[in-house]
């Protein structure tokens, strides 16, 4: 009924989303998986007409065939399952078998008789398992003959199993789209195509799924009865093996954990499509995350976790069982085959090729796939690290004063040429008097700049650069730079520096302007005694402002928050009583009291003509003082010789 409700909504005009929403509104069930299964079955049965050429699938297949593992896997698959002959319209043959005798099994009396017969046969088989002479894997004491007999019987059991499915499909009026004979692990067996049953009801699909195992157990019962009544004979021994194999196959097929008939019965009974795939995916991913977070579980999630966990455990036990059988049985059979000479070696090689080859290739393919995935993940991880480092380099270069205004593309190109250099405590980066050949950026750690006479020029901290002047003018280094602690630098060689910095006149001009500005700051009494590094940090935070003739830079009584240095033009200092105190020109500074104490302005400063001044905010200056390791009180004490010197209007202008 669920499939029919979805089918009725598929009118050729609605989208998949519209069908799902409308079905949800009508039934209260979000049937995405059911719709996927229904459309897959309809496509397999030709409901959608001629399929478009699978161009991309063909291209992927052509690409895959170039892989030697894929090619070997395809060849071995032909050996494992080789379609000898098939009939595309097999319902006529199945119909005749059904009408002649098969229909009896689907009557109530016939089903009851077969069930009673199967139970009686199983009792006889249990009795036979207690007889020591009945061995499952040997014939006349030979493991080789025993394994050959079991393989032949396995092929026969598969054919019986498929016959049960075919008769059940016919009983419900569906088509057996194909019936054929294939070579399965070097032995012939029959098979049927049951895809037409995907359009039947869930109850009917359950019966068809059960028909195969119950056909096998009925034949197992017959074989067990034969073995019971002719003990000690070759026929009785073979019959016991056939019964054992069919009973084992019956139990195995009904296990809902493996993707066999029992699994399909469970899926249709619970109406839970893709149960195995969903449960395994849940156990491998979401379940672990829920356990780590101690989150609440819904009943559906508990069911998925139980099913997936049991499936994983059974897969592991199957592997262990296979290893035990290999050590206890297969090795003995292999020795017997090797004792037969070249013929035995050929048979053993063929068996190994067919039975072990696909597993070996699958494991090799998984190993190669895992290796490729690991290589891709490693490359992606390295690319992400390189991308983050490049972004960090670009960000640091963007903060270099003389590179301001350079495009991001230019900064990225410059960043790609930076070389990592590491220095330990007390290591010398370069010495005073050496020829400048590299520009440096500090990524981590601290360094000190030392004058030739031993005087300390200051500390260079992360984010700052040094060495550009020597490169620009091909001059000797004016100071020695030594690491205070473990330090990592990014350096730019002369060739790249010339290409990206020196040959760009605006950048070179900024470097020289920075040097000129640092010299000008050093000439101010207020900044007397500051190191070159400290002056550079101040200059980097100064912002240029332009004032028109007669415009006030600030008024007396205003809050003091900036210090100014005149670059071009002149300014008049006027006290609140209207008297002019002094006239300031290029290189003069004013407003230092605002930096030191944050006091209100004591005078008005007005532009005389066009005035260009650079200013630094009090909060930036305080941050620089703090970063230098010096306290504000210490800096005030160090500048008291200037502030308290009574230098007329210049002081008053603070």
Secondary structure, DSSP 8 states (H G I E B T S, - for coil): -HHHHHHHH--SSS-HHHHHHHHHHHHS---HHHHHHHHHHHHHTTTT-S----HHHHHHHHHHHTSHHHHHHHHHHHHHEEEEEEES--HHHHHHHHHHTGGGGGSHHHHHHHHHHHHHHHHHHHHHTT-TT--SS-BTTBHHHHHHHHHHHHHHHHHHHHHHHHHHHHHTT----EEEEEEETTEEEEEEE-GGGGGS-HHHHHHHHHHHHHHHHHHHHHHHHHHHHSTTSHHHHHHHHHHHHHHHHHHHHH-SSSSSHHHHHHHHHHT-TTHHHHHHHIIIIIHHHHHHHT----HHHHHHHHHHHHHHHHHHHHHHHHHHHIIIIIHHHHHHHHHT-HHHHHHHHHHIIIIIHHHHHHHHHHHHHHHHHHHHHHHHHHHHHHHHHHHHHHHHHHTSGGGTT--HHHHHHHHHT-EEEEE-TT-EEE-TTSB--EEEEEEES-EEEEETTS-EEEEE-TT-EE-HHHHHHT-B-SEEEEESSSEEEEEEEHHHHIIIIITSHHHHHHHHHHHHHHHHHHTSGGGTT--HHHHHHHHHT-EEEEE-TT-EEE-TTS---EEEEEEEEEEEEEETTS-EEEEE-TT-EE-HHHHHH----SEEEEEEEEEEEEEEEHHHHHHHHHHTT--HHHHHHHTHHHHTT--HHHHHT-
